[in-house]
Amino acid sequence: MDFERESSSDEEMIEDLEEIKELFPIRGGRVMKERIDHVHHLSDAEFVKRFRLSKECFHRLLSEVEENIKPRTERNSAIFASNRLLLTLRFFATGNMLLAVADFCGVSEAAASQIVKLVAIAIANLRPQYCKMPEGDDIGKAQRSFYNIARFPLVIGTIDCTHVRIQSPGGDQAENFRNRKGYFSFNVQTVSDANLKILDIVARWPGSTHDQTIFNNSSIRNRFEQGHFGNGILLGDSGYRNTNYLLTPLVAPRTEAERLYNEAQIRTRNVVERQYGVWKRRFQVLRLEMRVATERIQPIIVSTAVIHNICVDMKEPLPPEDEDDDNNPNIEVERNGDDIAGDKRAEMIQYFETLR
């Protein structure tokens, strides 16, 4: 998943917008918005509350993207890379309208829009570095981590989809984005590890698309089909078709071994639900209706996944729980039944028979 690098044109747009604002001030005289140095002005706790990550994590992220988001010159009250990153993080953390974020950071609304676009693309382009499936010796480590949850063997990831709300995109294709719950969204597929990291993400399908369709057309499916992960398997819910590498729960377990299989499968698979909860609580933009152009939504979603993984790596505190937390709006799935494509699930059920 690559994003077009438009840093040069975006940078020119940002500088032009700020220069126009100075040349044609609002009536009553020239008004320059104050740009507060939030990193030094806020305490550590206040910084986390407003930007959803620590100052240490912020500086690490800034070091990764600074070259791609810094202004070309310092003329016309240039907006420095640190301020651009803070503005974007504030938008991700609150999901506020761009005008409110622009006022918070002391820039024009039009400049804020271009900055969010520029920074989101820069962060999203770090995806290959921070969102990747285990390989080599890491496969065994991942399997041991998952086994420790509920003694389900061979698991290297849990898969599901979640909806990210958007405003109506308009046009002839708008209804493609209306999901089964009646609102407009992107249906986003992720694979989670046992520590809630996002190993793989697909964020390009409209909300009406079924989870199985997204998986069928994903590169992760092709990699499993080609045996790229050895004996590693995924766990999914009943909305997926059971295969030798993606195991789903039984719809109607009958024996004790089948009930043990289902219990372990569901407890282990719950990791991906928890991952959605943490990810969306950290970045409210994923929970509220995203009011930006449709083509800008994909890099925003992917960039928040990258930041989420950096937070996990740096052991950032989990965001606070919410009473109305909707971890996964895609609960009402179409059940594909208990047809077994191959014998992997039967083999697993036999394994749980030995644990009785």
KACOR-V489769 format. One record per backbone hydrogen bond with DSSP energy under -0.5 kcal/mol. NH is the residue of the N-H (numbers start at 1). CO is the residue of the C=O. If there is no record, write none. Layout:
NH_CO ; NH_CO
This chain:
6_4 ; 10_6 ; 11_7 ; 12_8 ; 13_9 ; 14_10 ; 15_11 ; 16_12 ; 17_13 ; 18_14 ; 19_15 ; 20_16 ; 21_17 ; 22_18 ; 23_19 ; 24_20 ; 25_22 ; 29_26 ; 32_30 ; 33_31 ; 36_34 ; 38_36 ; 41_37 ; 42_38 ; 47_43 ; 48_44 ; 49_45 ; 50_46 ; 51_47 ; 52_48 ; 58_54 ; 59_55 ; 60_56 ; 61_57 ; 62_58 ; 63_59 ; 64_60 ; 64_61 ; 65_61 ; 66_62 ; 68_65 ; 69_65 ; 69_66 ; 70_66 ; 80_78 ; 84_80 ; 85_81 ; 86_82 ; 87_83 ; 88_84 ; 89_85 ; 90_86 ; 91_87 ; 92_88 ; 93_89 ; 94_90 ; 95_91 ; 100_97 ; 101_97 ; 102_98 ; 103_99 ; 104_100 ; 105_101 ; 106_102 ; 107_102 ; 112_108 ; 113_109 ; 114_110 ; 115_111 ; 116_112 ; 117_113 ; 118_114 ; 119_115 ; 120_116 ; 121_117 ; 122_118 ; 123_119 ; 124_120 ; 125_121 ; 126_123 ; 127_124 ; 129_126 ; 130_126 ; 131_127 ; 132_130 ; 138_135 ; 139_136 ; 140_136 ; 141_137 ; 142_138 ; 143_139 ; 144_140 ; 145_141 ; 146_142 ; 147_143 ; 148_144 ; 149_146 ; 150_146 ; 151_147 ; 153_151 ; 155_152 ; 156_233 ; 157_233 ; 158_192 ; 159_235 ; 160_190 ; 162_188 ; 164_186 ; 165_163 ; 165_286 ; 166_184 ; 167_290 ; 174_171 ; 176_173 ; 177_174 ; 178_175 ; 179_177 ; 179_183 ; 182_179 ; 185_177 ; 186_164 ; 187_205 ; 188_162 ; 188_186 ; 189_187 ; 189_202 ; 190_160 ; 191_200 ; 192_158 ; 193_197 ; 196_193 ; 199_191 ; 199_197 ; 200_191 ; 202_189 ; 205_187 ; 207_185 ; 208_176 ; 209_206 ; 214_210 ; 215_211 ; 216_212 ; 217_213 ; 218_215 ; 222_218 ; 223_219 ; 224_220 ; 225_221 ; 226_222 ; 227_224 ; 228_223 ; 230_227 ; 232_229 ; 233_154 ; 234_245 ; 235_157 ; 236_247 ; 240_237 ; 243_246 ; 247_234 ; 259_255 ; 260_256 ; 261_257 ; 262_258 ; 263_259 ; 264_260 ; 265_261 ; 266_262 ; 267_263 ; 268_264 ; 269_265 ; 270_266 ; 271_268 ; 272_269 ; 273_269 ; 274_270 ; 275_271 ; 276_272 ; 277_273 ; 278_274 ; 279_275 ; 280_276 ; 281_277 ; 282_278 ; 283_279 ; 284_93 ; 284_282 ; 285_92 ; 286_283 ; 287_284 ; 288_284 ; 290_165 ; 290_288 ; 291_289 ; 292_290 ; 296_293 ; 297_293 ; 297_294 ; 298_294 ; 300_296 ; 301_297 ; 302_298 ; 303_299 ; 304_300 ; 305_301 ; 306_302 ; 307_303 ; 308_304 ; 309_305 ; 310_306 ; 311_307 ; 312_308 ; 313_309 ; 314_310 ; 315_312 ; 316_311 ; 325_322 ; 327_325 ; 333_331 ; 335_333 ; 336_238 ; 339_336 ; 341_242 ; 341_339 ; 342_340 ; 347_343 ; 348_344 ; 349_345 ; 350_346 ; 351_347 ; 352_348 ; 353_349 ; 354_350 ; 354_351 ; 355_351 ; 355_352 ; 356_353
